[in-house]
């Protein structure tokens, strides 16, 4: 809509300015400009806006020169496997736009690496996957950046937010690699890299504020922006109340053991009510569950330290407190040791042995010690009794939620969510050990009890938008859970595309998870084909990758027809074996070299035709 001179309070010069500006504004910029003008009017004796003031507003919103415009352009790149980095990047981009910056958000998988040399301000939000590897979507960009084709970046200012898990040896390695490489190529840090552990909300927020301050140092962000965006913030406040930081206490409806009598495995199927939560999910998403530590382990730890279980201790940075025993039960992780925890403990204690274990050159010894031990081991092995609870407890990691692939479709089961949990029990270092969440759900959660949960959206593991697309699903053990959700969803929407499931476990008679569901869907045609591998039922162990190779001709034909491939389960062994099997099939049936086969799979990943949910 063009402003006209008639009935307008503006002169011709002002109208021309407005007509050039208004069509170019985003909704966020219009809200900001409205607030700017209101603030200007409130502080002025005049009620009209002069051409000079309007020109200043235009300059603030759009930048008077190419250089000023570039300084307010920020590219936010994310590399995400499960969605955390993507969610943070999306949030940061929104906040940048609220403050008047022009933010461009992109997955590393969708970003053209050759455009890197044109950027001036770059924010990188990236997780570390597996043993220090980039997420699948970031791999090609990572390889380009570390190749000889990477350009010099002397004009680039950048900062990196690295996500990871300090219980892994290569903590935040991908983020560290990006940070170092961008510096090697001539980039200048806007703000130092921040490495986030599993409890990433506060350090991520602090990083963003630091980045924002650095970006604003060359061109001040007007303070009226916050006021001008009040309406926008109110609209955003209508989003779901329940989240990772504010879980919903959901009632457990069913808690069943899926394994038959005589199995050496225990796999729980939980059906959980989401009624009243407003939580929404899609197949491919995960359910986060906050567990409790084993009470007997908590009591042994308190006894070993000589603590008072009723002593009040801090549970967050807001200054909130609760009794020590409750804090150790529900708020802090005590079953996993990490190198940062060992280092902080060494600073608190006088243990010579602990300090020696952390000395340079003893990394392998430290790695061996950390494997399979918990906080009680640390206390007993290094005689830490007597350390004050008020000093020791705050250095512990917050209890992280455990993520489980959702095994249901909300279309088929409204207000419910189903998860599949393999119970972990083992003996190590002279004691029985437990998977914190799995044993909590198996032994101490009954129907009618509540669990603190939230939905973790995973945009990188989704069914194809076209329901006629063929789908190949590979999920041994509990990795089959999301494919139960996939097929239930496809049944509800009447999808016509053919489907093929590869499933494996130990024994057909006792370990065939969801057998009746697969048989029903095979009979109805929702599931077109199914191949199974029960590794302990044959003289030689047979796994899903072996079944894939046996069906190589058909698998290749499906791939050539455009099938989407999904893999869920163990990253360290199964996912690598399946990837290798796919490459071999492409070599054998497609006449490709190994390099061509791997490039074919990389191209499938770029097209989002090959997606993995591995852990």
C-alpha positions in Angstrom: 0.0 0.0 0.0 1.4 3.4 -1.1 1.0 6.5 1.0 -0.7 9.4 -0.9 -0.2 13.2 -0.3 -4.0 13.7 0.1 -5.1 13.5 3.8 -1.5 12.7 4.8 0.3 14.7 7.6 3.6 14.1 5.7 5.2 16.3 3.1 6.4 14.9 -0.2 9.9 14.2 0.9 8.7 12.2 3.9 6.2 10.2 1.8 8.9 9.2 -0.6 11.0 8.1 2.3 8.2 6.0 3.8 7.2 4.5 0.5 10.8 3.3 -0.1 11.1 1.9 3.5 7.8 0.3 4.4 7.7 -2.5 1.7 11.2 -3.7 2.7 10.4 -4.1 6.4 9.8 -7.4 8.2 7.1 -7.7 10.8 9.7 -7.5 13.5 11.2 -4.4 12.0 7.8 -2.7 11.8 7.2 -3.4 15.5 10.6 -2.1 16.4 10.1 1.1 14.3 6.7 1.7 15.9 8.4 1.5 19.3 11.2 3.8 18.2 8.7 6.5 16.9 6.6 6.2 20.0 9.6 6.7 22.2 10.8 9.6 20.1 7.4 11.3 20.3 7.2 10.8 24.1 10.5 12.6 24.6 9.8 15.5 22.3 7.8 18.7 22.6 6.7 18.3 19.1 3.9 15.8 18.1 4.9 15.4 14.5 8.0 13.6 13.2 10.3 15.8 11.1 11.9 14.6 7.9 15.2 14.6 9.8 13.9 12.4 12.6 12.3 10.1 10.1 15.5 9.8 8.2 17.3 8.9 11.4 14.7 6.1 12.0 15.3 4.9 8.5 19.0 4.9 9.0 18.7 2.9 12.3 16.4 0.3 10.7 18.1 -0.2 7.4 21.6 1.3 7.7 22.7 4.4 5.8 25.5 2.8 3.9 26.6 -0.6 2.7 29.2 -0.9 5.4 26.7 -0.2 8.2 24.2 -2.6 6.8 26.9 -5.3 6.6 27.8 -4.7 10.3 24.2 -5.5 11.3 24.0 -8.7 9.2 24.7 -11.9 11.2 24.7 -15.4 9.9 23.8 -18.1 12.4 25.0 -21.6 11.4 24.1 -24.7 13.3 25.2 -28.3 13.3 22.7 -30.5 15.1 22.2 -34.2 15.5 19.2 -34.3 17.9 17.9 -30.7 17.7 19.5 -28.9 20.7 21.9 -26.8 18.6 19.2 -26.1 16.0 16.8 -25.0 18.8 19.3 -22.6 20.3 20.3 -21.2 16.9 16.7 -20.5 16.1 16.2 -18.8 19.4 19.3 -16.6 19.0 18.3 -15.6 15.5 14.9 -14.5 16.8 16.5 -12.4 19.5 19.0 -10.8 17.1 16.1 -9.7 14.9 14.3 -8.3 17.9 17.3 -6.1 18.6 17.4 -4.8 15.1 20.0 -7.1 13.5 19.4 -8.9 10.2 19.9 -12.5 11.0 20.2 -15.4 8.5 19.7 -18.8 10.0 20.9 -22.0 8.3 21.9 -25.5 8.9 25.4 -26.3 7.9 24.1 -28.9 5.6 22.1 -26.3 3.7 24.8 -23.6 3.6 26.9 -23.2 0.5 30.5 -23.2 1.8 31.6 -20.9 -1.0 29.5 -18.1 0.6 31.7 -18.2 3.7 34.0 -15.6 2.3 31.2 -13.1 1.9 30.2 -13.2 5.6 31.2 -10.5 8.1 29.6 -11.7 11.3 29.2 -15.5 11.9 27.8 -17.4 14.9 28.4 -21.1 15.0 26.3 -23.3 17.3 27.4 -27.0 17.0 27.2 -30.2 19.0 29.8 -33.0 19.1 28.5 -36.4 18.1 29.9 -39.8 18.9 33.6 -39.9 19.5 34.4 -36.3 18.8 32.7 -36.2 15.4 30.6 -33.5 13.7 26.8 -34.1 13.4 25.8 -35.7 10.1 24.4 -32.5 8.8 27.6 -30.6 9.5 30.1 -33.1 8.1 30.5 -31.7 4.6 30.8 -28.1 5.8 33.3 -29.3 8.4 35.4 -31.1 5.8 35.3 -28.1 3.4 36.5 -25.8 6.2 39.4 -28.1 7.0 40.3 -28.5 3.3 42.7 -26.5 1.1 39.7 -25.1 -0.7 38.7 -23.1 2.4 39.1 -19.3 1.8 41.0 -16.8 3.8 38.6 -15.0 6.2 40.4 -11.9 7.4 37.1 -9.9 7.2 35.1 -12.3 9.3 34.2 -11.9 12.9 32.9 -15.0 14.6 32.0 -16.8 17.8 31.4 -20.5 18.6 28.9 -22.1 21.0 29.9 -25.7 21.5 27.5 -28.3 22.9 28.7 -31.6 24.4 28.7 -34.0 27.2 31.7 -34.0 29.6 31.2 -37.7 30.4 32.7 -38.3 26.9 36.4 -38.1 26.3 36.2 -35.7 23.3 34.0 -33.1 25.1 32.9 -30.4 22.7 35.6 -31.4 20.2 33.7 -30.3 17.1 33.1 -26.8 18.5 36.8 -26.5 19.4 37.8 -27.6 16.0 35.6 -25.0 14.3 36.9 -22.3 16.6 40.5 -23.1 15.9 40.0 -23.5 12.2 38.2 -20.2 11.8 41.1 -18.5 13.6 43.6 -20.2 11.4 41.8 -18.9 8.3 42.2 -15.3 9.6 38.8 -14.8 11.4 38.6 -12.6 14.5 36.7 -13.7 17.5 33.7 -11.6 18.4 33.5 -13.4 21.8 35.4 -16.4 23.2 34.1 -19.9 22.6 31.8 -21.3 25.3 31.7 -25.1 25.9 28.4 -26.3 27.2 27.7 -29.5 29.1 24.3 -31.3 29.2 22.9 -28.5 31.3 23.5 -25.9 28.7 20.8 -23.2 29.2 22.7 -20.8 31.4 26.1 -20.9 29.7 24.4 -20.6 26.3 22.4 -17.5 27.5 25.6 -16.0 28.9 27.4 -16.7 25.6 24.7 -15.0 23.6 24.7 -11.9 25.8 28.5 -11.7 25.4 28.1 -12.0 21.6 25.4 -9.4 21.5 27.5 -7.0 23.5 30.4 -7.5 21.0 28.1 -7.0 18.0 26.7 -3.9 19.5 30.1 -2.4 20.2 30.4 -1.1 16.7 26.8 0.1 16.4 24.7 0.7 19.5 21.4 -1.2 19.7 18.8 1.3 20.7 17.3 0.6 24.2 13.8 1.2 22.9 14.0 -2.0 21.0 13.1 -4.0 24.2 10.0 -1.8 24.8 9.0 -1.9 21.1 9.0 -5.7 21.2 6.7 -6.1 24.2 3.8 -7.2 22.0 6.0 -9.7 20.2 7.3 -11.2 23.4 3.8 -11.6 24.8 2.8 -13.5 21.6 5.8 -15.8 22.1 4.9 -16.3 25.7 1.9 -18.3 24.5 4.2 -21.2 23.5 4.1 -24.4 25.5 4.6 -23.8 29.2 6.3 -27.2 29.8 9.8 -27.7 28.5 13.2 -29.1 29.3 13.6 -26.6 32.1 10.0 -26.9 33.3 9.0 -30.6 32.9 5.4 -31.8 33.0 4.6 -34.4 35.7 2.9 -37.0 33.6 0.9 -40.0 34.9 2.2 -43.5 33.9 -0.7 -45.5 32.4 1.1 -48.8 31.7 4.6 -50.2 32.5 5.1 -53.6 30.8 8.1 -55.9 30.2 8.3 -56.7 26.5 10.7 -59.6 26.9 9.5 -63.2 27.4 10.2 -65.5 30.2 13.8 -66.8 30.1 15.2 -63.8 28.3 18.4 -62.3 29.8 17.0 -58.8 28.8 14.4 -56.6 30.2 12.7 -54.0 28.0 10.0 -51.8 29.4 7.2 -50.4 27.4 5.8 -47.3 29.1 2.5 -45.6 28.2 2.3 -42.1 29.6 -0.5 -39.6 29.7 0.1 -36.1 28.3 -3.4 -34.9 29.1 -3.5 -31.3 30.2 0.2 -30.6 29.2 -0.3 -29.1 25.7 2.8 -31.0 24.7 2.9 -31.9 21.0 5.1 -34.4 19.2 5.7 -36.0 15.9 7.2 -39.4 15.0 11.0 -39.1 15.2 10.8 -36.9 18.3 12.1 -38.0 21.8 10.7 -37.9 25.3 12.9 -36.5 27.9 12.5 -38.2 31.4 14.1 -36.9 34.6 14.9 -39.9 36.8 15.9 -40.3 40.4 19.2 -41.8 41.6 19.0 -45.2 43.4 18.2 -44.4 47.1 20.6 -47.0 48.4 23.5 -45.4 46.4 22.5 -41.9 47.8 22.5 -43.3 51.4 25.9 -45.0 50.9 27.4 -41.8 49.6 26.0 -39.7 52.4 27.4 -42.2 54.9 30.8 -42.4 53.2 31.1 -38.6 53.4 29.8 -38.3 56.9 27.1 -35.8 55.9 23.8 -34.9 57.5 21.0 -36.0 55.0 18.9 -33.1 56.2 21.5 -30.4 55.7 20.1 -27.7 53.3 22.1 -27.3 50.0 21.8 -25.2 46.9 20.1 -26.8 43.9 20.3 -23.9 41.4 21.8 -20.5 40.8 18.6 -18.8 41.9 19.6 -19.7 45.5 16.9 -22.3 46.0 17.7 -25.0 48.6 16.5 -28.4 49.6 17.6 -31.2 52.0 20.9 -32.9 51.0 19.3 -36.3 50.5 16.6 -35.0 48.2 19.2 -33.0 46.2 21.3 -36.1 45.6 18.2 -38.1 44.7 16.7 -35.8 42.2 18.9 -32.8 41.3 22.5 -34.0 40.9 24.2 -36.7 38.9 26.2 -39.1 41.0 26.5 -42.2 38.8 28.9 -40.7 36.2 32.4 -39.4 36.7 33.8 -36.8 34.3 37.3 -35.3 34.0 36.0 -31.7 34.9 34.5 -33.1 38.1 37.7 -34.9 39.0 39.7 -31.7 38.4 37.3 -29.6 40.6 37.4 -32.3 43.3 41.2 -32.2 43.3 41.0 -28.5 44.0 38.8 -29.0 47.0 40.6 -32.0 48.5 44.1 -32.7 49.8 44.3 -36.1 48.0 47.8 -36.5 46.5 46.6 -39.6 44.6 43.8 -37.7 42.8 46.2 -35.0 41.7 48.7 -37.5 40.4 46.0 -39.3 38.4 45.2 -35.9 36.7 48.8 -35.2 35.7 49.8 -34.9 32.0 50.8 -38.2 30.5 48.3 -40.3 32.5 45.3 -39.8 30.2 44.9 -43.5 29.5 44.9 -44.4 33.2 42.4 -41.6 33.9 40.2 -42.9 31.0 40.3 -46.4 32.5 39.4 -45.1 35.9 36.4 -43.0 34.7 34.9 -46.0 32.9 32.1 -47.6 34.9 32.8 -45.8 38.2 30.6 -43.4 40.1 30.8 -40.7 42.9 30.9 -43.3 45.7 34.0 -44.9 44.1 35.7 -41.5 43.9 34.9 -40.8 47.6 36.1 -44.2 48.8 39.2 -44.5 46.5 40.6 -41.1 47.3 39.5 -40.8 51.0 37.3 -37.7 50.5 35.3 -38.1 53.7 34.9 -34.8 55.5 34.6 -32.5 52.5 31.7 -30.1 53.4 28.6 -30.9 51.5 28.0 -27.1 50.8 31.3 -27.0 48.9 31.2 -30.4 47.2 27.6 -30.7 46.0 27.6 -27.5 43.9 30.4 -28.8 41.7 28.3 -31.9 40.7 26.6 -31.9 37.3 22.8 -31.3 37.3 20.8 -34.4 36.7 20.4 -34.6 32.9 17.2 -35.9 31.4 17.4 -39.2 29.5 16.1 -39.1 26.0 14.0 -42.0 24.5 12.7 -42.3 21.0 9.0 -41.9 21.0 7.3 -45.2 20.0 3.8 -43.9 19.3 1.8 -41.6 17.0 -0.2 -38.8 18.6 -2.8 -39.3 15.8 -3.3 -42.9 16.8 -2.9 -42.3 20.6 -4.2 -38.7 21.4 -2.9 -37.3 24.7 -0.5 -40.3 25.1 3.2 -41.0 24.5 4.9 -44.4 24.5 8.6 -45.1 25.0 10.7 -48.3 24.9 13.5 -48.5 27.6 16.1 -51.3 27.8 16.9 -51.9 31.5 20.7 -51.6 32.2 22.2 -53.7 35.0 25.8 -54.9 35.3 28.5 -55.7 37.8 31.7 -53.7 37.8 34.5 -52.8 40.2 33.0 -55.0 43.0 29.5 -53.6 43.0 26.2 -53.9 41.1 25.7 -50.9 38.7 22.5 -49.6 37.2 21.3 -47.4 34.4 19.8 -44.6 36.4 16.6 -44.0 34.4 16.1 -47.5 33.1 16.1 -49.1 36.5 14.2 -46.2 38.0 11.4 -46.9 35.5 11.6 -50.7 35.8 11.8 -51.0 39.6 10.3 -47.9 41.2 7.7 -46.5 38.7 4.2 -48.0 38.8 1.0 -47.2 36.9 -0.5 -44.1 38.6 2.9 -42.6 39.5 4.1 -39.5 37.7 7.3 -38.8 35.8 8.8 -35.4 35.0 8.9 -35.3 31.2 9.2 -33.0 28.2 9.1 -33.4 24.4 12.5 -33.1 22.7 11.8 -32.2 19.0 14.2 -33.8 16.5 13.8 -32.1 13.1 16.6 -34.3 11.7 14.7 -37.6 12.0 11.4 -37.1 10.2 9.2 -39.0 7.8 9.2 -37.8 4.2 6.6 -35.1 3.4 5.3 -37.1 0.5 3.5 -40.2 2.0 4.0 -42.1 -1.3 7.8 -42.1 -0.8 9.3 -45.6 -0.1 10.7 -45.9 3.4 13.5 -48.2 4.7 13.8 -48.5 8.5 16.8 -50.2 10.2 16.4 -50.5 14.0 17.7 -53.4 16.0 16.7 -53.8 19.7 15.1 -50.7 21.2 16.2 -48.8 18.0 13.0 -50.1 16.5 10.9 -47.8 18.8 10.6 -44.8 16.4 9.6 -47.1 13.6 6.6 -48.2 15.6 5.7 -44.5 15.6 6.4 -44.1 11.9 4.1 -47.0 10.9 1.3 -46.0 13.3 1.4 -42.5 11.8 1.4 -43.8 8.2 -1.5 -46.0 9.1 -3.5 -43.0 10.4 -2.8 -40.8 7.4 -3.4 -43.6 4.9 0.1 -43.4 3.4 0.5 -45.5 0.2 4.3 -45.6 0.0 5.9 -49.0 0.5 7.8 -49.7 3.7 10.6 -52.1 4.7 11.8 -52.8 8.2 15.1 -54.5 9.3 14.9 -55.6 12.9 17.2 -57.7 15.1 17.7 -58.8 18.7 19.0 -61.9 20.5 16.3 -64.6 20.4 13.1 -64.9 18.4 11.1 -66.5 21.2 11.8 -64.0 24.0 13.2 -60.8 22.4 10.9 -60.0 19.4 9.8 -56.5 20.6 6.3 -55.5 19.4 5.9 -58.7 17.3 2.1 -58.5 17.2 2.3 -54.9 15.9 4.5 -55.8 13.0 2.4 -58.8 12.1 -0.7 -56.7 12.1 0.8 -54.1 9.9 2.3 -56.7 7.5 -1.2 -58.2 7.2 -2.8 -54.8 6.5 -0.1 -53.7 4.1 1.1 -50.8 6.2 4.4 -52.6 6.5 5.4 -54.0 3.0 8.4 -56.1 4.0 10.2 -57.1 7.2 13.6 -58.9 7.6 14.7 -60.0 11.0 18.0 -61.1 12.5 18.2 -63.0 15.8 21.9 -63.2 16.6 21.8 -65.9 19.2 19.5 -68.3 17.4 22.1 -69.4 14.8 25.6 -70.9 15.1 27.1 -67.8 13.6 25.8 -64.4 14.8 23.6 -62.7 12.3 22.9 -59.0 12.5 20.7 -56.5 10.5 23.6 -55.5 8.2 23.9 -59.2 7.1 20.2 -59.3 6.2 20.7 -56.0 4.3 23.6 -57.6 2.2 21.5 -60.7 1.5 18.8 -58.4 0.0 21.2 -56.1 -1.8 19.5 -56.2 -5.2 16.1 -55.2 -3.8 17.6 -52.6 -1.5 19.5 -51.0 -4.3 16.3 -50.9 -6.4 14.5 -49.1 -3.6 17.3 -46.6 -3.2 17.2 -45.9 -6.9 13.4 -45.4 -6.6 14.0 -42.6 -4.1 13.5 -44.5 -0.8 14.3 -42.6 2.4 16.6 -44.6 4.8 16.3 -44.3 8.6 18.7 -45.8 11.1 18.2 -45.9 14.9 20.3 -47.4 17.6 23.9 -47.9 18.7 26.2 -45.4 17.1 29.5 -47.0 18.0 29.0 -50.4 16.3 25.6 -50.9 14.6 25.4 -47.6 12.8 28.9 -47.9 11.4 28.2 -51.5 10.3 25.0 -50.4 8.6 26.7 -47.5 6.8 29.4 -49.8 5.6 26.8 -52.3 4.4 24.9 -49.6 2.4 28.2 -48.6 0.8 28.9 -52.2 -0.1 25.5 -52.6 -1.7 26.0 -49.5 -3.8 29.4 -50.9 -5.0 28.0 -54.4 -5.8 24.7 -53.4 -7.3 25.5 -50.0 -8.7 28.9 -50.7 -10.0 30.4 -47.8 -8.0 33.8 -47.4 -6.5 34.0 -47.1 -2.7 34.5 -43.3 -3.0 31.5 -43.0 -5.3 29.4 -45.1 -3.0 30.3 -42.9 0.0 29.6 -39.8 -2.0 26.2 -41.3 -3.0 25.4 -41.7 0.8 26.6 -38.2 1.6 24.4 -36.8 -1.2 21.5 -38.8 0.4 22.2 -37.2 3.7 22.3 -33.7 2.1 18.9 -34.4 0.6 17.6 -35.7 4.0 17.0 -39.1 2.4 19.4 -40.8 4.8 18.7 -39.9 8.5 20.1 -41.3 11.6 19.1 -41.2 15.3 22.0 -42.9 16.9 23.5 -42.8 20.4 
